[in-house]
Amino acid sequence: MLRAAYIRFKQLLPRSLRNALSGINQRLFARRTIERKYGAWFDVDWRKKFRTMPDADWIAAYDAVWQNHHNNCTDETDAAMIIAALGGAPHQGLETNTERKHHVQSVLEVGCGAGSLAIAMAEAGFRVTCVDVSSEALRKAAERAQTLGLQGEREITWQQGFAEALPFADKSFDAITCCHTLEHVRDLETTVRELKRVARKRIVVVVPRQEYRLYAENYHTQFFSTPEQLSSAFGLPRSETRELNYVGRDNEFQDEALLYIGFVE
Ligand SMILES: C[S@@+](CC[C@H](N)C(=O)[O-])C[C@H]1O[C@@H](n2cnc3c(N)ncnc32)[C@H](O)[C@@H]1O
């Protein structure tokens, strides 16, 4: 309640004042507040060490996140928005075979977490494959999908792996979704190259709109403060970027974000 009021109040301030307040918080309080809030499992110094962290430690850190904290950034509204960004659910309003041929049918969800978006896409009729570094996230997501009865044609394929080295052949999927995950990767350039390599038609990305801060309640490593930063990271000749605002919505994530749709073909 108090947090929500504070977030709304901050939204009313000009960006420069918000940044100044955040700077003061970083210097004086942030590290200690985060340590007290999360305890030993959360690595408050992540941003100082992520570049040289071995893969096994990266996986263990995200497993600990999923054991201690339920993180579900993509809510139902996002899922509807992302399905629209994919061009709509498969077969929806499509008359001819040519129309169907150009439509997205298969999707790779990169950094699926607890699987909300993957499940919504499978329910909408897409063939969905998911990849995440954390076996704990994949276990939770697969359990939810099973409880919801997603079997047969709607069954989701789950695979452990890094976004920087996707375990799939070139052009394996019509579309890639990567929502609230690109800001977590160790190497942005390699990840973007991988997303473009495995996509046939579209890449849909959601990232928070953020400035760099040393201490934060998350393991973000990449920061996007303008829509241009995102479109230039992908460098696709045709793309769209939209500005989103999640403040006041029923969502764990309470901030501004960017939606990117890149057209590969
Ligand atoms: C904030 S969660 C987003 C989950 C989900 N996409 C959503 O919107 O609710 C970020 C996810 O990225 C995963 N992750 C972190 N680093 C990764 C990497 N290098 N490659 C693949 N997944 C990664 C984490 O395990 C976590 O599940």
The ligand as an SDF file (V2000), in Angstrom:
LIG
                    3D

 27 29  0  0  0  0  0  0  0  0999 V2000
   12.1910  -11.4670  -14.5140 C   0  0  0  0  0  0  0  0  0  0  0  0
   12.1710  -13.1100  -15.0960 S   0  0  0  0  0  0  0  0  0  0  0  0
   11.0220  -12.9880  -16.4350 C   0  0  0  0  0  0  0  0  0  0  0  0
   10.1440  -14.1710  -16.5180 C   0  0  0  0  0  0  0  0  0  0  0  0
    9.0070  -14.0720  -17.5370 C   0  0  0  0  0  0  0  0  0  0  0  0
    9.5020  -13.8590  -18.8940 N   0  0  0  0  0  0  0  0  0  0  0  0
    8.0020  -13.0320  -17.1540 C   0  0  0  0  0  0  0  0  0  0  0  0
    7.8930  -12.0040  -17.8340 O   0  0  0  0  0  0  0  0  0  0  0  0
    7.2860  -13.2140  -16.1520 O   0  0  0  0  0  0  0  0  0  0  0  0
   13.7430  -13.3050  -15.9380 C   0  0  0  0  0  0  0  0  0  0  0  0
   14.0660  -14.7360  -16.2710 C   0  0  0  0  0  0  0  0  0  0  0  0
   15.2810  -14.7920  -17.0260 O   0  0  0  0  0  0  0  0  0  0  0  0
   16.0170  -15.9480  -16.6330 C   0  0  0  0  0  0  0  0  0  0  0  0
   17.4080  -15.6890  -17.0280 N   0  0  0  0  0  0  0  0  0  0  0  0
   18.3490  -14.9490  -16.4050 C   0  0  0  0  0  0  0  0  0  0  0  0
   19.4800  -14.9110  -17.1140 N   0  0  0  0  0  0  0  0  0  0  0  0
   19.2590  -15.6330  -18.2360 C   0  0  0  0  0  0  0  0  0  0  0  0
   20.0460  -15.9740  -19.3650 C   0  0  0  0  0  0  0  0  0  0  0  0
   21.2970  -15.5150  -19.5170 N   0  0  0  0  0  0  0  0  0  0  0  0
   19.4890  -16.7600  -20.3180 N   0  0  0  0  0  0  0  0  0  0  0  0
   18.2150  -17.2360  -20.1950 C   0  0  0  0  0  0  0  0  0  0  0  0
   17.4240  -16.9420  -19.1470 N   0  0  0  0  0  0  0  0  0  0  0  0
   17.9290  -16.1450  -18.1820 C   0  0  0  0  0  0  0  0  0  0  0  0
   15.7420  -16.0840  -15.1570 C   0  0  0  0  0  0  0  0  0  0  0  0
   15.9110  -17.3870  -14.6510 O   0  0  0  0  0  0  0  0  0  0  0  0
   14.2820  -15.6270  -15.0630 C   0  0  0  0  0  0  0  0  0  0  0  0
   13.4200  -16.7270  -15.1380 O   0  0  0  0  0  0  0  0  0  0  0  0
  1  2  1  0
  2  3  1  0
  2 10  1  0
  3  4  1  0
  4  5  1  0
  5  6  1  0
  5  7  1  0
  7  8  2  0
  7  9  1  0
 10 11  1  0
 11 12  1  0
 11 26  1  0
 12 13  1  0
 13 14  1  0
 13 24  1  0
 14 15  1  0
 14 23  1  0
 15 16  2  0
 16 17  1  0
 17 18  1  0
 17 23  2  0
 18 19  1  0
 18 20  2  0
 20 21  1  0
 21 22  2  0
 22 23  1  0
 24 25  1  0
 24 26  1  0
 26 27  1  0
M  CHG  2   2   1   9  -1
M  END
$$$$
